Amino acid sequence: MFQEIYIIDCENELAMLLREKFEKEKTFRFKNIKPCNLDVALKNIPDLIIVNEQSIDMDVIELCKKIRKNEDNSITPVLVILSNNDEEHKISIMKNSIEYIIPNTASNTYFYYTIKNIIRLLSVNRTVSPLTGLPGNVQIQTELKKRLLRKETFQVLYIDLDNFKAYNDVYGFLKGDEIIKLTAKIITKNVHSLEECDTFVGHIGGDDFVAIVDEKVDHDKICQNIIAEFDKEIVKYFNDTDLERGYVEVCNRKGNIEEFSLTSISIGVVVADRKRFSNILEISEVGAQVKHLAKTTIGSSYAIDRREEY
């Protein structure tokens, strides 16, 4: 994946310097943009914008405001190379939602690692669910691998919603997103409230979540708490008609009306004994099986896989 970096600069020296510095890293692309061409450039969305204040022919504050007012680049990180290190000047730039500033006296090596670290942070943030703010698949896999390497015994909760597609078909995706956020809030609240426990909550995507807790955690209690709170809150997302009859009606592709129970939550728990699993794929396979077992029960439910191998 290419990292496209725009350099707002009236000259081309900085772009040439960075191309040379990043010569061995083929994923970085540097493009020199003159301030007069900024509007055209902002029709694209670069990974990072660098503003060389000492070599532009317009006020840096106005230029930064222009970038931040652009709808597509309102959250694109901006790094300003200062023309002077006056404290008041620094603050005036940062007041305009500029994340990074570095002095013009900084060495090329310092500048190099600043860019590298910004891009690294962006890569990490891209794996976070934009809807729930929870870690995504990359962090979930990393967390599972870490615990396996430490030869811990831990518990993994695989969580998803029942009849969620039917809800989206009737109430629309925006309402569905609200249920996803509600689910994330409930799981996070119940998992992270555990005292003296190394916990983790991740969002696989859609209506699928993962929670990881220590072996000492009472899995029955945490599952029951999540289910009780979910069932209490979910009724607020249905109209009176659907609540009264206890199901939603969805017209299928053949034009026939199908009935689906109200959205519920299913949890499959895997007790990952330190001697039982050698990789995360084995854990996820058992997790899928036990969650499927939970989903065979109508309404919110959970199932636990307690098998041990010695």
Helices and strands as residue ranges (DSSP letters): E 3-8, H 13-21, E 28-33, G 35-37, H 38-41, E 48-52, G 53-55, H 60-69, G 71-73, E 78-81, H 87-94, E 100-102, H 108-126, H 137-149, E 154-162, H 164-171, H 173-192, E 200-205, E 208-214, H 219-234, G 235-237, H 240-245, E 247-251, E 257-261, E 264-272, H 280-295, E 301-305
